[in-house]
């Protein structure tokens, strides 16, 4: 099963906008906010919330971990952050593996975009408009203030909703619809409170779009299209409209603001956006054989850039084992645009799929020489070497990955691959350290600490290894002790529900890829 991992994961978007619910549904172990007289969350509290939210989402396995898609979304997001002028704020851009048209921001700068929203966007200006809007919510601290005004523990409720959705996944469409309707009603009660915030996020987001070189009308255009969808299908309101109430007046004002701005650059839909949208479409589709029908007969496919269309078709062919056809498609694209990294990577993917490791490694080496230190190239090259399974290749993979650690200290896939590389190369200590960090990033805090404590018992550690391990234990032990305290106070029913979900829902293609 793909993309349908959580039937109502779209309810993430009601974050911070629903009134408090019963205490028994609030047992996720996230930071206490303390006395509400603080009025607004501190920066430290926001950071802790964002860290735990990322850990929990990874632990629930709802984030897309495809390196190309991650790189694209982060590059787009940080370009907007730079244009906003608020670079002192940390941001984390994640893609949620569920076909819901929605996005949300959290305290501490987590900006989550759903796969369904990226697929629904007609061009990059629209996607950038949504991200700019959410970035503005963070920089203006709307979320922190709303949390204080509505409830102390919005994120525990949010994550509890995910678990409830998982538990309800086998109860049929009726149960799911009831939960969606109920949460939508709770959201409606908060619309009046959030309207001013939405207008301010529009205003600042539009300014950010223009400064970043995007067409600022893209935000209003996306709102307008969703509104049309809402009118046509009143029984299936897009989640984004439930969590971000859009009115005709708001759309008109957004267009007026955008029209008054001078733009040095007019960007329509970048080819990279269209390529990544098709990559997401193919990798997330439940039945790749049906994609052929989409690309042949869909009116929307007919509007795609010819290169994006050919790329999507070739990816679909690769997923269905038509490697020769996929290779011809990617080769034609690479011949036409030899500097386009996505096409070079795709050719190497075909080689890997056919276990032609020597050819794939040669391609990756050429890409690495042309783009030294590029995260996607390094990650894919290392994975190819690990798939080949040779100890000398694993040693090379570790050498390729280690320079990335300073730049990307929160990259889960990086640490998981590094752990495998060290393990295959026979370096048990380095493998243990990497796996411990991966456990921590995934929210498996007990496993992370246990891994290091067991390693600390080794008699063969050198001075530097022991110092690193002891320092990490000292940093993590208080975090784990606090986690245990919360478990004792609130129970651990959520974890049980999530485990049940994992056993019944299956893994997503996006995360296996």
N, C-alpha and C positions, 0 to 999 in steps of 0.2 A: 504494500500500500504506500502511496506517495502523497505528499501534500495534504492528506486527510488524516494525519496523525492524531490531531485533536479536533473533533467536530466543531467546537466553538472557540477555538483559540483566538478568534477575532475579538473576543471579549477582553483581551489584553487592553484594548483601546479604551475601555471605560475606566482605566487607571485614574485614580484621584478624582473621579467625578461621581461616584456612587456613594450614598449615605452608608453609615456603618451597618454591618450585619452581625449576626450572632457570634459571640466570642468563640464558639467551638469551631468556626470556619476560619479562624485567624491564627492558626498554630504554626505558620512558617517561621523559621528562626531568623528573623531580620532584626536590625538594631532597634532598640527602644528609643523613642524620640524624647523621652523625658517629659518634664513639665511643659504643658501647652502655653504657659506664659512666655515662653521664649519667642512666641509670635511667628518666627520664621526659622526653618531648619538652618543649622550652621553649615558651613562649607564641609566640615569634617563629617557631619551626619549625612550630607548629600553624597559625599564620596563613598562612605560605607554602604549606603543604600545602593548606589550604582554598582559597586563591586558585588554585593550579594545578589542583586537582580541578575547580573550577567552570569554569575555562578549557577543560580537556580535555573535560568533558561537553558544553559548548556547541560545541566544535570537532567533536565526534562527532555533534552535532545530535540529542541524545537528550532534551533538556529541552523542556517545554511552555512556549510563549511567548505564550499567550493572556492579554491584560492582566487580564480579569475573574477568571480562574482563579488567576493569580499573586497578585492583590490579595487574594482570599479566603484563600488558603493562608497568605500572610504575615500577614494580620490575625489569623487564628486562632493562628498560631505565636507571634507576639509577645505576644499576650494571655497565653499560657501562660508565656512567658519572664518577663513582668512578675510573674506570680503566683509564679514560682519564687524570686524575690528575687535572682537572679543576673544582673542587668542589665549587669554589667561584661564579660560574655562576648558577643562578637559571634556572631550567628547568620545563616545564609542558608537559606531554605526554598525548595526546588525540587521540581517535579513531573516525574517521569520518564515519558516517553511510551512505556510498554509495559504490557500487561495482566497483570502479575504482582502477586500479593498479597504485597507486601514493602515494607519501609522500612529505612533505615539512617542512622546518624550517622557523621561523620568528625571527625578532629581539626580544631580551628578552628571548629567549629560548623555545618558543612553538614548539614542535615537533609533527606534525600531521601525523598519519598513516591512510590510507584509509582501510575500511573493505576488499575491493577487493585485496589489496596488501597482507594482512595477509592471506587471503584464497589462494592466488597464491603461497605463499612461501612453498617450499617443506619441509623445516626443520627450526629449530630455528636459525641455523647459518645464513641462508639467511635473516630472519627477523632482527636479530641482526646486520647483515651487513648494511642493509638500515638505521637502527637507528644510528649506529656508524658514517655512512657517514653524516647524517643530523646533528648529534651532532658536528661533526668537522666543518661544515659550521658555526655553532653558535660560537664555541670557537675561530675560526679564524676570526670571524667578517666579513665573506664574505658578508653576507646579508646587514649589515649596510653600508658597503662600496658600494655595488651594488645599494642600494637605493639612496645614494648620487650621484652616477655616472649616474643613469638613470632617476630618478624622485623622487620628494619629498614625494608623497602620494601613494606609491604602495599598501599599505594595503587598503585604501579606494577604490581604483580601484578593488582590489581583492574581497572585500566584495560587491561592486557594481555589479560585475560579478555574484556573487551568486544570488543577487536579480533579475538581468536580466534573469538569468536562470529560476528562479521561475516564472517570468512574461511570459517567453516563453514556459513554460511547457505544455500549452494547444494548442500550435500552430503546433504540429506535428513534426515528425522526421526531416523534411527538415530544419525547423528553427533552431532546435538544432544542426544539422550537420553544418549549416552555421556558427553558433557561434563558434563551436569547431574548424572548419577550420580556421576561422579568427584569433582566439587567438593562434592557433598553428603557423600561419604565423608570428605573432608578436613575438612569442617565438623564432622562427628560426633566426630572425634578431639579437638576443642577444647571440647566441651560441658561437661565437668567443670571446665575452667578458668574458663568464663564463667558458671557457674550462680550463684555468689554475686553477680556483677555484675548479673545479670538480676533477682534478688530485690531488690537495692538499688534498681535503676531502677524496679521496680514500686512499692516503698514510697514513694520520693520522688515518682514520677510521680503516684501516687494523691493525695498531699498537694497537689501542684500543681493537679490537676484540681479538687479541692474548693475551694481558694483562688480559682480562676478562675471559680467558679460553675457548673461542670459536675458532672454526676452521676458520682462516682468509680467507680461500679460498671461504667461503660462499658468500662473497660480489661479487666476480668475477663470481661465479656460477650463481647467480641470474641475474646479468647483461647479461650473456651469454644466459640464457634461455629467457629473454625478447627480446634479439636481434633475436633469432630464431623465436619467436612469431611475431616479426615485419616483418621478411622476408616472413613468411607464410601468414600473413594477412596485406597486405599493406594498405588496406582500413580502418583498425581499429588499428592504432598505439597505443600501451599502453601509457597512459598519462605520466608515469614515464620516458619513452624515450623522450617525447617531452620536459619535464622540466629538465631532466638530460641526455643530449646527450651522448650516449654510442657508442664508435667505437671499431673495432676489436683490434686496438692498445691499447686502454685503458683497455680492458679486459685482453689482454696478459700481460700488465705491472702490472695490479692488481694481476694476478696469480703469476707472477714472484716475486713480493714483498712478497706476502703471503708465497710462498715457501721458502723464505730465513729466515723466522722468526721461532725461536724456540718456541714451545708451551709446557707448562707444562701439560696442560689438553687438551684432544681431546673430544669435545662434538659433538655428532651427533644431532639428533632431540630429545629434551627432551620430556618426556611423557606429561608434563604440557603444553608445546606448542601445542602438538597435541590435547589434550583435549580442550584447549581454542579455537583452530581453529575450532573444530567441534561444540563447543558451539556457536561461532559466526555464523557458517554456518546455524545451525538450527534456532537460534533466529532471523536471518535476512532474512530467506527465505519467499518469498511471499506466497507460497502454501506448507505448511508442509506435506501435503499428498504426494506430489511428491518426498519428500526426501527419502521415502522408495525405490523408483526406483533408486535413486542415490546410496544408501547404498547397494542395491542388485546387481546392474548391472554395476556400473561405474568402469572402469579400475583404476581410481585414488582411489576410495574407497577400492579396492582390495589391494592397497599398504599401507593402514593405519595400524598402530599398532592395534592389536586385541582389546585392552582395549579402545583405542580411537574410534574404529568402534562401539563397544558395547555401549559406552557412547553416541555417536551421535544418534544411533538407539533409545536408551531409551529416550533421550531428545525429539526426533521427536515424539515418541509415547505419551509422556506427552503433547506436544503441540496439538495433535489431540484427546486428551481426553482418551487415552488408559492407564489409570492410573495403572491398575493391571499389565499389561505387562511392563510398565516403572519401576514399583516398583521391579519386579523380576529382571530386567536388572541391576538396580542400586545396589540391594542387592547382586547380584552375584559379581559385581565389588568390592563392599565394603568388602565382605568376602575374596576376593583374596588379596586386598590391603587395610587393615583397617586403615592405617595411612594417606591415601590419602584424603585430605580435600574435594576435589571436589566431591567425591562419597558420603561422609557424608552429604554435603550440598544438593546434588541432592535428597537424600532420604527425607530430610526435606522439599524440594520443593514439592515433591509429596504429603506429608502430608498436606502442606498448600493448594495445589490445590484441595484436597479433603476435605478441611476445618476441618481436624483433628488437631486442634490447640494444644491440650494438648500433643499429640505425637510429633508434630513438636517442641514445646517449650522444651520438654525434650531432644530432640536431640541437639537443639541449646545450651542448658545449659551445656550439656556434652562437646560440642565443645569449649564453652567459658572457661570451667574449664581447658581443656587441652591446650588452646591457649589464655590466658588472654590478652585482649587488641587488639585482631586481628580485623582489620577494617571490613573485609567482614563478619565474624561471627557476630560481633556486629550489623552491618547494617541489616543483614538478620533476626537476632533475633528480633530486634526492629520492623522491618516491619511486622513480624509475629504477634507480640503483638498488633500492631496497627490494623491489619486486623481483629483480634478478636474483637476489639472495646470496651473493658472494661476499665473504668477509672483507675483501679488499675494496669492493664497491661500497660496503657499509661504512668503512673508514672514510672514504672520499665523501660520502653523503654527510657524515658528521662534520667534516671540514667545511662543506658547503653551507651547512645550516648554522653553525656556531656564530659567524659574523652577524647574523640577523637578530640574535638574542637581545642586543642592546637597543636596537631600533623597534623591536616588536615584542616587548616583554609579556604581553597578554595574549599572544597568538597561540591558541590551544593546539591547532594542527601542527604548528612548528615544534612544540615540545613533545607531542606524541610521536612525530616522525624522528626527532632527535633521540628519544628514548629507544625506539626500534633500531636506529642506526648504531648507537653505542652497544646495545645488547647483541646485535648480530656481529659486531666487531670484537666482542669479548670484553668490553670495558663495563663490568657490572656496576661499579660505583657511579660512573657518569650516567649510565642508563637509569639507575635508581633515582638520582637527583632529578633527571629530566622527567621521569614518570611521576615523581612526587609533585613537581610543579604542574604537570598536566592534571593530576587528581585535584589539586587546589583550584585551578582555573575552572574545572568542571563542577566545583562545589562539593566534591567528595573530601571534606576536610579531615575526617577521621582517617581515611585511607592515606592521605598525604602525610599526616603526622606519623602514622604507624610505619610508613615506608622509611622515613628518615630515622626514626628511633631504632628500627632494626638495623639500618646501615651503621648507625653510631656504635653498635656493638662489635663491628668488625675490628679485628686486630691489625689488619693490613692497611689501614688508612694512613696516608701521609699527613704532614702537618697542615697543609692547605685544604685538603679534603675534609679533615676533621673540623677545622675552623669554619668552613662554609656550612657544613651540616649542623654543627652546634648553633651557629648564628641563626640558621633558618628554623631550627627547632624552637629557639628562644622567641622568635617572631611569631610563629604559628601556634605555639601551645596555648597562649591566652585566648586566641580566637577559637580554638577547639574547645577549651574549657567553657567558654561562653555558649558555644553551640550545645554542649552537653547540658548546661544549665537550662537552656530553653527547651531542650528535649524533655527534661524532667518536668518542667512546668507545663508544657503544652502538648506532650505526647508527640507521636511521630506518624499520625494517620496519613498525612499528605504523602510521605515517602512511600507508604504501603500502596496508596492509590496509584502513584506514579509507576511503581514497579509492576502493578497489575496492568497498567496501560502499556508498558513496554512489552509485556508478554503477549498481549493481544493485538496490538496495533501494527507491529512489524516496523522495519527500518525504512527510512526515506532514501530514495535513490540519490538525492542531492548529497546526503551525508555519507553514503557509501562510495560515492564517485571519487 
